[in-house]
Amino acid sequence: MEHIDFELDGDYVELNQLLKLVGLCDSGGQGKLIVASGAVYVDGQQELRKTCKIHAGQTVQVDEVEIRVVSES
């Protein structure tokens, strides 16, 4: 499994934008389609809300990619 650490710049990032920012898709629209497909899990639970707010400390998994959201230091 591939691991990506994403440094959060602010309070939260929307799920579809996170997928775009880490390079799993080319646009927020594509991110929304990935979320709608049921392939995205947040902290081990399937997440279908495309603009779900992701905060530091949360983990997002898409297929064989795990994204750890960390706060900027």
Phi and psi in degrees as a GROMACS rama.xvg file:
@    title "Ramachandran Plot"
@    xaxis  label "Phi"
@    yaxis  label "Psi"
@TYPE xy
-84.821  138.49  GLU-2
-116.092  134.475  HIS-3
-126.878  130.633  ILE-4
-99.1855  123.742  ASP-5
-110.415  120.19  PHE-6
-83.4898  117.642  GLU-7
-80.7106  125.527  LEU-8
-107.432  84.4185  ASP-9
132.297  -167.364  GLY-10
-77.7308  -36.4308  ASP-11
-159.174  168.64  TYR-12
-133.746  140.674  VAL-13
-71.4245  143.29  GLU-14
-55.0023  -47.6789  LEU-15
-63.522  -34.4564  ASN-16
-71.8112  -35.4704  GLN-17
-59.211  -44.6831  LEU-18
-60.5844  -37.8489  LEU-19
-69.3465  -45.8771  LYS-20
-64.3347  -29.8165  LEU-21
-90.7924  -0.568064  VAL-22
88.8331  15.8836  GLY-23
-81.2527  -13.899  LEU-24
-154.132  168.291  CYS-25
-90.9792  -15.8873  ASP-26
-150.912  164.151  SER-27
-62.96  -33.0861  GLY-28
-63.7928  -42.6679  GLY-29
-65.4059  -36.4217  GLN-30
-60.0509  -41.4404  GLY-31
-62.045  -38.9779  LYS-32
-65.9451  -38.663  LEU-33
-63.8016  -44.5795  ILE-34
-63.2453  -45.0197  VAL-35
-62.8038  -26.2237  ALA-36
-72.193  -13.5256  SER-37
88.7137  11.5656  GLY-38
-88.4419  -2.47656  ALA-39
-108.26  133.37  VAL-40
-123.351  134.621  TYR-41
-115.836  120.844  VAL-42
50.8513  39.9783  ASP-43
84.6002  -3.80592  GLY-44
-111.514  134.96  GLN-45
-58.4643  134.649  GLN-46
-121.528  121.589  GLU-47
-109.673  -4.36496  LEU-48
-81.6448  113.809  ARG-49
-63.8706  -34.4737  LYS-50
-109.109  28.8164  THR-51
-53.4126  136.292  CYS-52
-81.3316  122.075  LYS-53
-104.721  127.093  ILE-54
-110.309  164.092  HIS-55
-56.8799  140.123  ALA-56
98.0996  -12.1562  GLY-57
-91.0804  157.458  GLN-58
-122.317  132.457  THR-59
-116.936  132.544  VAL-60
-122.789  131.678  GLN-61
-131.002  115.23  VAL-62
50.9263  -118.833  ASP-63
-101.53  24.0673  GLU-64
-118.474  127.394  VAL-65
-113.466  125.8  GLU-66
-109.367  120.535  ILE-67
-100.006  122.546  ARG-68
-93.1871  119.461  VAL-69
-120.992  153.293  VAL-70
-79.8398  147.824  SER-71
-65.0096  136.485  GLU-72
